[in-house]
Amino acid sequence: MAQAIAVLLVLLIISPAAFAVTYTVGDSRGWTTGGDYTTWTTGKTFTTDDSLLFNYGPSHTVSEVNQADYLSCNTASPISSTRSSPTTIDLTEVDTRYFICVTSDHCSRGQKLAVTVTAASATPASPPPPAGGAAPSPPSRTPTTPTTPATPTTPATPGTPPRTGSAPPPPSGGAAAALSGRSTGLVAGLSVVLVAVFGLMG
């Protein structure tokens, strides 16, 4: 019985690794110009167990920069840079990480990503939306009369499109999203624990 408890404790200790998620940056579109990576990060919780997978063509780079270089699209002094697709970046520290493409004007055309990384915990965070899932529908607009001023736009950071006063709808996914990502890891981890306990008891 003591052996069964020891095995159970070991499995419970290593099971948080099953919660790690690899996020494919830009989903099926990948890492390219014209993407809206600020919207792509919305609703995602990045933790120190996770990683980012960048898929891109030969004209692009994945370059990590500091916040000032990210905001100004300064490509002169990246912290690190690679041109070998696919590129996986492990998120190992609690911090905000900044990535751009240093090719020509790609950063100013939207090829930039900021990711805030939080500490991993044994409690699973929200799973990523399914890759290639249904795209969010565009926000609806109420027709205006000529005497009503247009909806003001919020100034955007360089390289990102301006945002209007309405927010995009949350991504869909329903039951499929609930069964993906970390939830699947939790089920797999608990299954291993149960099999080990019943195997030692039988």
Secondary structure, 3 states (H helix, E strand, C coil): CHHHHHHHHHHHHHHHHHHCCEEECCHHHCCCCCCCHHHHHCCCCEECCCEEEECCCCCCCEEEECHHHHHHCCCCCCCEEECCCCEEEECCCCEEEEEECCCCCCCCCCCEEEEEEECCCCCCCCCCCCCCCCCCCCCCCCCCCCCCCCCCCECCCCCCCCECCCCCCCCCCHHHHHCCCHHHHHHHHHHHHHHHHHHHHC
